[in-house]
Amino acid sequence: MPVIFVGHGSPMNAINNNEFTQTWAQLGKELGKPQAILAISAHWYTNATAVQATPVPEQIYDMFGFPQALYDLKYPVVGDVNLSRNVLQNLAGTGIKIDNSWGIDHGVWSVLVHMYPEADIPVVQLSIDSKLTPAQMFALGQKLQTLREQGILIFTSGNLVHNLRMMDRSDQNAEFTWAKEFDNWMRDKVVERDLEPILNYQDYQYADLAAPTPDHMDPLFYALGATTDADKVSVFNVKRVAGSLSMTSFIWQAA
């Protein structure tokens, strides 16, 4: 199965019909149905690597101040204890633990509701370990590669550019030079699989504006680790919303 890094953008994408959500829906049709999904979201950030191992994970509404219709949306997936067990085995020695205190957050369900609207594919969420460097996250992702051979879709969700404070909320089509340059630079490096500058992205001149906090960038490193040089990468949803929220996304598939 492939590996995906999706720019999830606003939680409102869960209930909106737009160019991004239409692409997600088409992607789900093209990929077919995986055995299960291992999800890594920018919104589950912990002090150690954690994995869910519950038959029915809770749907988390981890956003505030949105229309009631968003909170009324249900995406009732089940978990997959066997997948959780395999993740624990693959990541043995990393300090991984079971943690069922979280659930499936909007970084995951706001996209999957379009890709797989029937909610009939088990989902297990793996946390982002805030103590790890990008290189260590990449190495952890490498330990997940074998799951792909078992029909598991590795789904990571964040944003290459994520600066909510600087968004131009009066113009969804606004462009900021620094955001465009950083987004395009990261896109090119991912396509080229030029890992060293990606893993040291903080050194790029606009990184402090594009990623003032690392949480929405970090899922990319897990995704890159779960892929290999033999994978073919494709880019989709290349656009920035309100100037400083990148929707740029990648899918890696066996050539």
Secondary structure, DSSP 8 states (H G I E B T S, - for coil): --EEEEE---GGGGT--SHHHHHHHHHHHHH---SEEEEEEEEEEESS-EE---SS--B-----S--HHHHH--------HHHHHHHHHHTTTTT-EE--SS-B-HHHHHHHHHHSTT--S-EEEEEEETTS-HHHHHHHHHTTHHHHTTTEEEEEEE-SSB-GGG--TT-TT-B-HHHHHHHHHHHHHHHHT-HHHHHTGGGSTTHHHH-SSSTTTHHHHHHHHT--TTEEEEEE---EETBTEE--EEEEEE-
